[in-house]
Amino acid sequence: MNTIVENFKKIKSNINNNNVNIIAVSKTFSFEHIKPLVDFGHSHFGENKVQEADTKWSSVKKNNPNLKLHMIGRLQSNKAKKAVELFDYVHSLDSEKLATALAKHENNLNKKLSYFIQVNVGNEEQKSGISANLVDDFYTYCKSNLKLNIIGLMAIPPNDGNEEIHFKYLYETNTSLGLKNLSMGMSGDYLKAIKYKSTFLRIGSKIFGNRD
Ligand SMILES: *Cc1c(COP(=O)(O)O)cnc(C)c1O
């Protein structure tokens, strides 16, 4: 069997929970490299750049209606239209400007996506996401004013061994907002994320190998 499919099956057997979805993060890899997992029947794939995702996936997606594409990287509002056309989920919703642009293009294209609000849980300058103290207001704005389908919170915690503190915080905040999904956990910390009820793991290198 193909190594990538083997890697994927190994992760799946470690999780053993049908509420947990694995997003295979295929950024930087060519479609030829990813294809065995598509052929295997896996449906959730993640990318972090609109242009790269468009080139790689737009025709594949037309032929595979079951494929779900996840935008997990920073998204600029001038790319919102293309993002709405191509993706099914956006995990990096983090500003009113972006949210407004996405809502406008949803209306124009008559399409609804599912969204995660990205929270900068470690207050790291280089990372996207809104500050924790703004989450409640931003959620209300996106949901009530813009009618976006917000399904949960997302975070990339600092890689300092304290991920669980952040996962716990995200789980509790999510629950207090009445949200049902959580986007957290990557190759190095997905088992910890599951302890805090993550429903969407974003796993790249453990499936596809190291990126250059
Ligand atoms: C690249 C990326 C991942 C996957 O990281 P791995 O450590 O390779 O599993 C997950 N989430 C985001 C937002 C990413 O950009």
The ligand as an SDF file (V2000), in Angstrom:
LIG
                    3D

 15 15  0  0  0  0  0  0  0  0999 V2000
    0.7490   23.5710    7.9450 C   0  0  0  0  0  0  0  0  0  0  0  0
   -0.3520   23.6840    8.9000 C   0  0  0  0  0  0  0  0  0  0  0  0
   -0.8090   22.5650    9.6160 C   0  0  0  0  0  0  0  0  0  0  0  0
   -0.1820   21.1750    9.4990 C   0  0  0  0  0  0  0  0  0  0  0  0
    1.0310   21.1400   10.1970 O   0  0  0  0  0  0  0  0  0  0  0  0
    1.7960   19.7610   10.4480 P   0  0  0  0  0  0  0  0  0  0  0  0
    2.6560   20.0600   11.6320 O   0  0  0  0  0  0  0  0  0  0  0  0
    2.5670   19.4500    9.2220 O   0  0  0  0  0  0  0  0  0  0  0  0
    0.7940   18.7200   10.7490 O   0  0  0  0  0  0  0  0  0  0  0  0
   -1.8840   22.7360   10.4690 C   0  0  0  0  0  0  0  0  0  0  0  0
   -2.4790   23.9340   10.6250 N   0  0  0  0  0  0  0  0  0  0  0  0
   -2.0790   25.0260    9.9560 C   0  0  0  0  0  0  0  0  0  0  0  0
   -2.8040   26.3150   10.1690 C   0  0  0  0  0  0  0  0  0  0  0  0
   -1.0030   24.9480    9.0860 C   0  0  0  0  0  0  0  0  0  0  0  0
   -0.6070   26.0440    8.4160 O   0  0  0  0  0  0  0  0  0  0  0  0
  1  2  1  0
  2  3  1  0
  2 14  2  0
  3  4  1  0
  3 10  2  0
  4  5  1  0
  5  6  1  0
  6  7  2  0
  6  8  1  0
  6  9  1  0
 10 11  1  0
 11 12  2  0
 12 13  1  0
 12 14  1  0
 14 15  1  0
M  END
$$$$
